[in-house]
């Protein structure tokens, strides 16, 4: 693992220049997304990701520095919604997530789960916001959710009234159906949990040898007869430019201070995905990568680098994962085992 610190006085020691292939690295100069592709800047996105609320806050007593007092403040808070994932009529999982870019979230989540391998396996999808009584009643009547069947609509409405609820219904190809039934999760996924509901060790700690960089390079060498294939280490200029653009583009975090982001640069354009859950942010990026058939060489996470982020990156064949915070010990060992480039402390 490489440790990176954004400090000019130490810049010469950040990455050994002998392992950087500058001939293929590109310096990014503040690329702008086309107006139709601004993934987290539209008013609709901001309304879905942040809302004004009054809440009690602890502040210093202006008359006595040693005392604290509670004061009601109005500020923008990150929206955390329950996102129900329904696949071919099967209630598969419930994620706690930011309710934006939900198609990408669902596709990335299914890919990370090993339920789909290709974008064309997703045949159809629909997102529904259960925003009022009528929409909820319709969903409850159409649903084959056994939990909903066990209570009246009135009871469930009272139970769910404090929650923002979205339903993502997906239709996958028949070949995916057996995988869905075999891997159905048992619990809702919490915002900070990438493995909630997984009950087996082999499912939680899968063998990812088929996705390792050494395996991919071996396949590449056999197909091209080129023994020089290697994963290029991202240049410092590239990483600094990416970090600077992420700081500028993280609008929801600037409003709320409560969301993570996963970001990459593709075709000289910045693509950034925000979510209250770090693993959700990466799933959104992976879903976008799969739907757009994008070649992603490096992903920057604004969070710590935990094992589920490493597993998702390996499975989606992302060569480099960079984090603004620390990696965990298991994340480092698994990254080394499968050849994922991992860099932490990029502050």
MOVEN-V191902 format. One record per pair of residues at least 4 apart in sequence whose C-alpha atoms are under 7 Angstrom apart, sorted by the first residue. I is the first residue (numbers start at 1). J is the second residue. D is the distance in whole Angstrom. If there is no record, write none. Layout:
[[I | J | D] [I | J | D]]
//
This chain:
[[1 | 332 | 7] [1 | 341 | 7] [1 | 342 | 5] [1 | 343 | 6] [2 | 342 | 7] [2 | 343 | 5] [2 | 344 | 7] [3 | 343 | 5] [3 | 344 | 5] [3 | 345 | 6] [4 | 14 | 6] [4 | 343 | 7] [4 | 344 | 6] [4 | 345 | 6] [4 | 346 | 5] [5 | 14 | 7] [5 | 345 | 6] [5 | 346 | 5] [5 | 347 | 5] [6 | 346 | 6] [6 | 347 | 6] [7 | 11 | 6] [10 | 14 | 7] [19 | 233 | 7] [20 | 232 | 7] [20 | 233 | 5] [20 | 235 | 6] [21 | 25 | 7] [21 | 232 | 6] [21 | 233 | 7] [22 | 235 | 7] [25 | 234 | 7] [25 | 235 | 6] [26 | 238 | 6] [27 | 237 | 6] [27 | 238 | 5] [28 | 238 | 6] [28 | 241 | 6] [28 | 268 | 6] [30 | 245 | 7] [31 | 268 | 6] [31 | 269 | 5] [31 | 270 | 6] [32 | 269 | 6] [33 | 37 | 6] [33 | 38 | 6] [33 | 269 | 6] [33 | 270 | 7] [34 | 38 | 7] [38 | 42 | 7] [39 | 272 | 7] [40 | 45 | 6] [40 | 273 | 7] [41 | 45 | 6] [41 | 46 | 7] [42 | 46 | 6] [43 | 47 | 6] [44 | 48 | 6] [45 | 49 | 6] [45 | 100 | 6] [46 | 50 | 6] [46 | 252 | 7] [47 | 51 | 6] [48 | 79 | 7] [48 | 99 | 6] [48 | 100 | 6] [49 | 78 | 6] [49 | 79 | 5] [49 | 98 | 6] [49 | 99 | 7] [49 | 100 | 7] [49 | 252 | 7] [50 | 76 | 6] [50 | 77 | 5] [50 | 78 | 5] [50 | 79 | 5] [50 | 252 | 7] [51 | 76 | 5] [51 | 77 | 5] [51 | 78 | 7] [51 | 79 | 7] [52 | 74 | 7] [52 | 75 | 5] [52 | 76 | 4] [52 | 77 | 6] [53 | 74 | 5] [53 | 75 | 6] [53 | 76 | 6] [53 | 77 | 7] [54 | 72 | 6] [54 | 73 | 5] [54 | 74 | 4] [54 | 75 | 7] [55 | 72 | 5] [55 | 73 | 6] [55 | 74 | 7] [56 | 70 | 6] [56 | 71 | 6] [56 | 72 | 4] [56 | 73 | 6] [57 | 70 | 5] [57 | 71 | 5] [57 | 72 | 6] [57 | 73 | 7] [58 | 68 | 7] [58 | 69 | 6] [58 | 70 | 5] [58 | 71 | 6] [59 | 68 | 6] [59 | 69 | 6] [59 | 70 | 6] [60 | 65 | 6] [60 | 67 | 6] [60 | 68 | 5] [60 | 69 | 6] [61 | 65 | 6] [61 | 67 | 5] [61 | 68 | 5] [61 | 69 | 6] [76 | 255 | 6] [76 | 256 | 5] [77 | 256 | 5] [78 | 256 | 6] [78 | 258 | 6] [79 | 98 | 6] [80 | 96 | 6] [80 | 97 | 5] [80 | 98 | 5] [80 | 276 | 7] [81 | 96 | 5] [81 | 97 | 5] [81 | 98 | 6] [81 | 99 | 6] [81 | 163 | 7] [81 | 164 | 5] [81 | 165 | 6] [82 | 94 | 6] [82 | 95 | 6] [82 | 96 | 5] [82 | 97 | 7] [82 | 163 | 7] [82 | 164 | 6] [82 | 165 | 5] [82 | 166 | 6] [83 | 94 | 5] [83 | 95 | 5] [83 | 96 | 6] [83 | 97 | 7] [83 | 165 | 6] [83 | 166 | 5] [83 | 167 | 6] [83 | 168 | 7] [84 | 93 | 6] [84 | 94 | 4] [84 | 95 | 6] [84 | 166 | 6] [84 | 167 | 5] [84 | 168 | 6] [85 | 91 | 6] [85 | 92 | 6] [85 | 93 | 5] [85 | 94 | 6] [85 | 167 | 6] [85 | 168 | 5] [85 | 169 | 6] [86 | 90 | 5] [86 | 91 | 5] [86 | 92 | 6] [86 | 168 | 6] [86 | 169 | 5] [86 | 170 | 6] [87 | 91 | 7] [87 | 92 | 6] [87 | 169 | 6] [87 | 170 | 5] [87 | 171 | 6] [88 | 170 | 6] [88 | 171 | 5] [88 | 172 | 6] [91 | 145 | 7] [92 | 184 | 5] [92 | 185 | 6] [93 | 185 | 6] [93 | 187 | 7] [93 | 188 | 6] [94 | 188 | 5] [94 | 189 | 6] [95 | 188 | 6] [95 | 189 | 5] [95 | 190 | 6] [96 | 189 | 6] [96 | 190 | 6] [96 | 191 | 5] [97 | 191 | 6] [97 | 275 | 6] [97 | 276 | 6] [97 | 277 | 6] [97 | 280 | 7] [98 | 275 | 5] [98 | 276 | 6] [101 | 105 | 6] [101 | 284 | 7] [102 | 106 | 6] [103 | 107 | 6] [104 | 108 | 6] [104 | 284 | 5] [104 | 287 | 4] [104 | 288 | 5] [105 | 109 | 6] [105 | 280 | 6] [105 | 283 | 5] [105 | 284 | 4] [105 | 287 | 6] [106 | 110 | 6] [107 | 111 | 6] [107 | 287 | 5] [108 | 112 | 6] [108 | 283 | 4] [108 | 284 | 6] [108 | 286 | 5] [108 | 287 | 4] [109 | 113 | 6] [109 | 283 | 5] [110 | 114 | 6] [110 | 115 | 5] [110 | 116 | 6] [111 | 115 | 6] [111 | 116 | 5] [111 | 117 | 6] [112 | 312 | 6] [112 | 315 | 7] [115 | 176 | 6] [115 | 179 | 6] [115 | 180 | 6] [116 | 121 | 6] [116 | 176 | 7] [119 | 290 | 6] [119 | 291 | 6] [121 | 172 | 6] [121 | 173 | 5] [122 | 171 | 6] [122 | 172 | 5] [122 | 173 | 7] [123 | 171 | 5] [123 | 172 | 5] [123 | 173 | 7] [124 | 170 | 6] [124 | 171 | 5] [125 | 169 | 6] [125 | 170 | 4] [125 | 171 | 6] [126 | 168 | 6] [126 | 169 | 5] [126 | 170 | 7] [127 | 167 | 6] [127 | 168 | 5] [127 | 169 | 6] [128 | 166 | 6] [128 | 167 | 5] [128 | 168 | 6] [129 | 165 | 6] [129 | 166 | 5] [129 | 167 | 6] [130 | 135 | 5] [130 | 136 | 5] [130 | 165 | 6] [130 | 166 | 6] [131 | 135 | 7] [132 | 136 | 6] [133 | 137 | 6] [134 | 138 | 6] [135 | 139 | 6] [136 | 140 | 6] [137 | 141 | 6] [137 | 153 | 7] [138 | 142 | 6] [139 | 143 | 6] [140 | 148 | 7] [145 | 149 | 6] [146 | 150 | 6] [151 | 155 | 6] [151 | 156 | 6] [152 | 156 | 6] [153 | 157 | 6] [154 | 158 | 6] [155 | 159 | 6] [156 | 160 | 6] [157 | 161 | 6] [172 | 176 | 6] [176 | 180 | 6] [177 | 181 | 7] [178 | 182 | 6] [179 | 183 | 6] [180 | 184 | 6] [185 | 197 | 5] [185 | 198 | 6] [186 | 197 | 5] [186 | 198 | 7] [187 | 196 | 6] [187 | 197 | 4] [188 | 196 | 7] [188 | 197 | 7] [189 | 193 | 6] [189 | 196 | 5] [189 | 197 | 7] [190 | 196 | 7] [191 | 276 | 7] [191 | 277 | 5] [192 | 277 | 5] [194 | 279 | 6] [194 | 308 | 6] [195 | 204 | 7] [198 | 203 | 7] [198 | 204 | 6] [200 | 204 | 6] [201 | 205 | 6] [202 | 206 | 5] [208 | 212 | 6] [208 | 315 | 7] [209 | 338 | 7] [210 | 215 | 6] [211 | 215 | 7] [211 | 216 | 7] [211 | 314 | 6] [211 | 315 | 6] [211 | 317 | 6] [212 | 216 | 6] [212 | 314 | 7] [212 | 338 | 5] [212 | 339 | 6] [213 | 217 | 6] [213 | 338 | 6] [213 | 339 | 5] [213 | 340 | 7] [214 | 218 | 6] [214 | 339 | 7] [215 | 219 | 6] [216 | 220 | 6] [217 | 221 | 6] [217 | 229 | 6] [217 | 230 | 7] [218 | 222 | 6] [219 | 223 | 6] [220 | 224 | 6] [221 | 225 | 5] [221 | 226 | 5] [221 | 227 | 6] [221 | 229 | 7] [231 | 319 | 7] [234 | 238 | 6] [234 | 239 | 7] [235 | 239 | 6] [236 | 240 | 6] [237 | 241 | 6] [238 | 242 | 6] [239 | 243 | 6] [240 | 244 | 6] [241 | 245 | 6] [242 | 246 | 6] [243 | 247 | 6] [244 | 248 | 7] [245 | 249 | 6] [246 | 250 | 6] [250 | 254 | 6] [251 | 255 | 6] [252 | 256 | 6] [253 | 257 | 5] [253 | 258 | 6] [253 | 259 | 5] [258 | 276 | 6] [259 | 274 | 6] [259 | 275 | 5] [259 | 276 | 4] [260 | 274 | 6] [260 | 275 | 5] [260 | 276 | 6] [260 | 277 | 6] [260 | 278 | 5] [260 | 281 | 7] [260 | 302 | 6] [260 | 303 | 6] [261 | 272 | 7] [261 | 273 | 5] [261 | 274 | 4] [261 | 275 | 6] [261 | 278 | 7] [261 | 281 | 6] [261 | 301 | 6] [261 | 302 | 6] [262 | 272 | 6] [262 | 273 | 5] [262 | 274 | 7] [262 | 281 | 5] [262 | 282 | 5] [262 | 285 | 7] [262 | 299 | 7] [262 | 300 | 6] [262 | 301 | 5] [262 | 302 | 7] [263 | 271 | 6] [263 | 272 | 4] [263 | 273 | 6] [263 | 299 | 6] [263 | 300 | 5] [263 | 301 | 7] [264 | 270 | 6] [264 | 271 | 5] [264 | 272 | 7] [264 | 298 | 6] [264 | 299 | 5] [264 | 300 | 6] [265 | 269 | 5] [265 | 270 | 5] [265 | 271 | 6] [266 | 270 | 7] [266 | 296 | 7] [273 | 281 | 6] [273 | 284 | 6] [273 | 285 | 6] [274 | 281 | 5] [275 | 280 | 6] [275 | 281 | 5] [277 | 281 | 6] [278 | 282 | 7] [278 | 303 | 7] [279 | 283 | 6] [279 | 309 | 6] [280 | 284 | 6] [281 | 285 | 6] [282 | 286 | 6] [283 | 287 | 6] [284 | 288 | 6] [285 | 289 | 6] [286 | 290 | 6] [286 | 316 | 7] [287 | 291 | 6] [288 | 292 | 6] [289 | 293 | 6] [289 | 294 | 5] [290 | 294 | 7] [296 | 318 | 6] [297 | 318 | 6] [297 | 319 | 6] [297 | 320 | 6] [298 | 318 | 6] [298 | 319 | 6] [298 | 320 | 5] [298 | 321 | 6] [299 | 320 | 6] [299 | 321 | 5] [299 | 322 | 6] [300 | 321 | 6] [300 | 322 | 5] [300 | 323 | 6] [301 | 322 | 6] [301 | 323 | 5] [301 | 324 | 6] [302 | 323 | 6] [302 | 324 | 5] [303 | 323 | 6] [303 | 324 | 6] [303 | 325 | 6] [304 | 323 | 6] [304 | 324 | 7] [304 | 325 | 4] [304 | 326 | 5] [304 | 327 | 6] [305 | 309 | 6] [305 | 323 | 6] [305 | 326 | 6] [305 | 327 | 4] [305 | 328 | 6] [305 | 331 | 7] [306 | 310 | 7] [306 | 327 | 6] [306 | 328 | 6] [306 | 331 | 6] [307 | 311 | 6] [307 | 330 | 6] [307 | 331 | 5] [308 | 312 | 6] [309 | 313 | 6] [310 | 314 | 6] [310 | 331 | 6] [310 | 335 | 6] [311 | 315 | 6] [312 | 316 | 6] [313 | 317 | 6] [313 | 318 | 5] [314 | 318 | 6] [314 | 340 | 7] [319 | 340 | 6] [319 | 341 | 6] [320 | 340 | 6] [320 | 341 | 4] [320 | 342 | 6] [321 | 341 | 6] [321 | 342 | 5] [321 | 343 | 6] [322 | 342 | 6] [322 | 343 | 5] [322 | 344 | 6] [323 | 343 | 6] [323 | 344 | 5] [323 | 345 | 6] [323 | 346 | 6] [324 | 344 | 6] [324 | 345 | 5] [324 | 346 | 4] [324 | 347 | 5] [325 | 344 | 6] [325 | 345 | 5] [325 | 346 | 7] [326 | 344 | 5] [326 | 345 | 5] [327 | 331 | 6] [327 | 332 | 7] [327 | 344 | 6] [328 | 332 | 6] [329 | 333 | 6] [330 | 334 | 6] [331 | 335 | 6] [332 | 336 | 6] [333 | 337 | 6] [334 | 338 | 6] [335 | 339 | 6] [335 | 340 | 5] [335 | 341 | 7] [335 | 342 | 7] [336 | 340 | 6]]
//
